[in-house]
Amino acid sequence: MNSTKVITTQRENTHGSFKNTATIIQSLKRAFRTTNPKLKGYEYGQDLVVDECLDMMFNKIGRTGSGNTAFFDHYQDIAGYALLTLEYLESAGDNFAPTKYSDAEILHGGVKEALDNLCDNLISTYNKNAITNKISRDDNDNKINEAIAKTLELIAYIRVHGAQKQFFSEIVEINTKLADTLKNQ
């Protein structure tokens, strides 16, 4: 067996099959990109660094639904990409000011509903395509599922409110803590 085949076989144990993982990843990206047009937050194409971070986080999240959900490296990678983007945002200064919505947009324009719908859509998209794991926004008994759901929720917040440092910081914290816990088991 050649070395490439050995590596792809080994990776399938932790990352899942390429087909299943790709389906989850692309479905999550599509759900993020085709959200309610009333939202004025972050959209793909605004910044290549933020785009790449989101792509890589979706990639790692896809692996949790297709491969070994408890493989610490998935969460370490999510935290790493979020940290690199956080550092990038800090160096960018005020280029990423929070998206402002008027009271009317929040109360009557459906911003809160759009955020909730996007969170639910990302989680249902994950669950629809996941092979090895299913998550819920209320799953506080399972630390892995709680971290995945919270990360998807924070990604939804980025879509609604813009590429804010606080969201990336929370993603770093949640996924670093989980990676350390899983690595020590």
Secondary structure per residue as TSV (DSSP state, phi and psi in degrees):
chain	resnum	aa	ss	phi	psi
A	1	M	-	360.0	132.5
A	2	N	-	-75.5	163.6
A	3	S	H	-63.6	-33.2
A	4	T	H	-65.9	-42.6
A	5	K	H	-65.3	-38.7
A	6	V	H	-60.7	-46.5
A	7	I	H	-64.6	-45.7
A	8	T	H	-64.9	-34.5
A	9	T	H	-67.4	-44.1
A	10	Q	H	-62.5	-44.3
A	11	R	H	-66.5	-30.1
A	12	E	H	-62.1	-29.9
A	13	N	H	-66.2	-35.5
A	14	T	H	-100.0	-32.5
A	15	H	H	-102.2	-10.5
A	16	G	-	84.2	175.8
A	17	S	-	-69.7	147.6
A	18	F	H	-57.4	-44.1
A	19	K	H	-60.7	-48.6
A	20	N	H	-65.7	-43.7
A	21	T	H	-64.7	-44.7
A	22	A	H	-60.5	-39.0
A	23	T	H	-62.9	-44.3
A	24	I	H	-63.9	-48.5
A	25	I	H	-58.8	-52.1
A	26	Q	H	-66.5	-34.0
A	27	S	H	-66.5	-40.2
A	28	L	H	-65.7	-43.1
A	29	K	H	-61.5	-42.7
A	30	R	H	-63.1	-43.1
A	31	A	H	-62.2	-40.4
A	32	F	H	-66.0	-42.8
A	33	R	H	-77.7	-27.0
A	34	T	T	-104.8	38.1
A	35	T	S	-81.6	167.9
A	36	N	-	-39.3	121.9
A	37	P	T	-67.8	-11.6
A	38	K	T	-70.2	-18.7
A	39	L	-	-74.8	135.2
A	40	K	-	-109.8	10.7
A	41	G	S	-74.5	-144.7
A	42	Y	-	-74.7	134.1
A	43	E	-	-126.0	145.3
A	44	Y	T	-52.0	139.9
A	45	G	T	99.7	-14.3
A	46	Q	S	-67.8	-38.9
A	47	D	-	-152.9	125.5
A	48	L	H	-65.4	-34.6
A	49	V	H	-68.2	-46.7
A	50	V	H	-64.4	-41.0
A	51	D	H	-55.4	-47.2
A	52	E	H	-65.7	-39.5
A	53	C	H	-60.2	-48.7
A	54	L	H	-60.4	-43.8
A	55	D	H	-58.7	-45.8
A	56	M	H	-68.9	-36.1
A	57	M	H	-66.3	-41.9
A	58	F	H	-61.5	-38.0
A	59	N	H	-59.8	-49.1
A	60	K	H	-68.7	-38.1
A	61	I	H	-64.2	-38.6
A	62	G	H	-58.4	-38.4
A	63	R	H	-65.0	-31.3
A	64	T	H	-68.7	-24.3
A	65	G	H	-94.2	-8.4
A	66	S	H	-118.7	-29.9
A	67	G	S	-111.6	-142.0
A	68	N	-	-80.2	105.7
A	69	T	T	-61.1	-30.0
A	70	A	T	-94.1	13.5
A	71	F	-	-77.1	112.6
A	72	F	H	-56.9	-31.1
A	73	D	H	-60.2	-32.3
A	74	H	H	-58.0	-46.6
A	75	Y	H	-76.9	-33.8
A	76	Q	H	-62.9	-40.8
A	77	D	H	-66.9	-42.4
A	78	I	H	-58.9	-47.1
A	79	A	H	-62.2	-40.8
A	80	G	H	-63.4	-44.9
A	81	Y	H	-66.7	-38.9
A	82	A	H	-65.7	-38.7
A	83	L	H	-65.1	-45.4
A	84	L	H	-59.6	-39.3
A	85	T	H	-72.1	-37.5
A	86	L	H	-59.3	-46.4
A	87	E	H	-62.1	-40.1
A	88	Y	H	-62.1	-45.4
A	89	L	H	-64.7	-37.7
A	90	E	H	-63.8	-36.9
A	91	S	H	-76.1	-18.7
A	92	A	H	-82.7	-9.4
A	93	G	G	68.4	-130.4
A	94	D	G	-91.0	15.4
A	95	N	G	-66.6	-15.5
A	96	F	G	-122.6	58.3
A	97	A	-	-66.3	148.5
A	98	P	-	-59.6	144.8
A	99	T	-	-71.5	130.0
A	100	K	-	-101.6	133.1
A	101	Y	-	-117.7	143.3
A	102	S	-	-73.0	162.4
A	103	D	H	-57.3	-38.6
A	104	A	H	-64.2	-40.2
A	105	E	H	-64.5	-37.8
A	106	I	H	-71.8	-47.2
A	107	L	H	-76.4	-42.8
A	108	H	T	-118.3	-12.8
A	109	G	S	-91.6	-0.5
A	110	G	-	81.5	19.1
A	111	V	H	-65.2	-46.9
A	112	K	H	-62.0	-44.6
A	113	E	H	-63.6	-39.1
A	114	A	H	-64.5	-39.6
A	115	L	H	-63.6	-48.7
A	116	D	H	-60.6	-41.9
A	117	N	H	-63.8	-40.6
A	118	L	H	-65.9	-43.9
A	119	C	H	-56.8	-50.6
A	120	D	H	-62.4	-39.2
A	121	N	H	-66.0	-43.2
A	122	L	H	-62.4	-43.4
A	123	I	H	-69.0	-42.2
A	124	S	H	-68.6	-33.7
A	125	T	H	-63.4	-44.9
A	126	Y	H	-58.7	-51.8
A	127	N	H	-63.3	-36.9
A	128	K	H	-62.8	-34.1
A	129	N	H	-104.2	-15.8
A	130	A	-	-68.9	142.4
A	131	I	S	-100.6	-46.2
A	132	T	S	-99.7	-6.2
A	133	N	-	-156.3	145.7
A	134	K	-	-130.0	142.5
A	135	I	-	-124.7	166.3
A	136	S	-	-143.5	149.5
A	137	R	T	-66.9	-19.6
A	138	D	T	-105.0	11.1
A	139	D	-	-84.2	82.3
A	140	N	-	-89.6	-5.3
A	141	D	S	-83.9	-22.7
A	142	N	-	-114.6	107.7
A	143	K	H	-61.5	-34.1
A	144	I	H	-66.0	-51.1
A	145	N	H	-63.6	-37.5
A	146	E	H	-61.7	-42.5
A	147	A	H	-67.0	-42.3
A	148	I	H	-64.2	-47.1
A	149	A	H	-62.0	-43.3
A	150	K	H	-66.5	-38.5
A	151	T	H	-63.2	-44.5
A	152	L	H	-63.3	-37.9
A	153	E	H	-63.9	-42.1
A	154	L	H	-67.2	-35.0
A	155	I	H	-63.3	-38.7
A	156	A	H	-63.2	-39.9
A	157	Y	H	-61.5	-37.6
A	158	I	H	-61.9	-42.7
A	159	R	H	-62.7	-37.7
A	160	V	H	-84.2	-42.5
A	161	H	H	-108.1	-4.3
A	162	G	-	100.1	170.8
A	163	A	S	-76.8	82.5
A	164	Q	-	-96.5	140.5
A	165	K	H	-57.0	-40.1
A	166	Q	H	-59.6	-35.5
A	167	F	H	-69.4	-43.6
A	168	F	H	-67.1	-37.0
A	169	S	H	-61.5	-43.5
A	170	E	H	-64.6	-38.9
A	171	I	H	-62.8	-41.8
A	172	V	H	-59.5	-50.0
A	173	E	H	-61.4	-49.3
A	174	I	H	-60.9	-47.7
A	175	N	H	-79.1	-29.9
A	176	T	H	-65.7	-45.2
A	177	K	H	-60.1	-45.8
A	178	L	H	-65.8	-43.8
A	179	A	H	-59.5	-43.8
A	180	D	H	-63.8	-41.1
A	181	T	H	-62.4	-47.6
A	182	L	H	-67.1	-36.2
A	183	K	H	-66.4	-32.2
A	184	N	T	-87.9	1.7
A	185	Q	-	-86.9	360.0
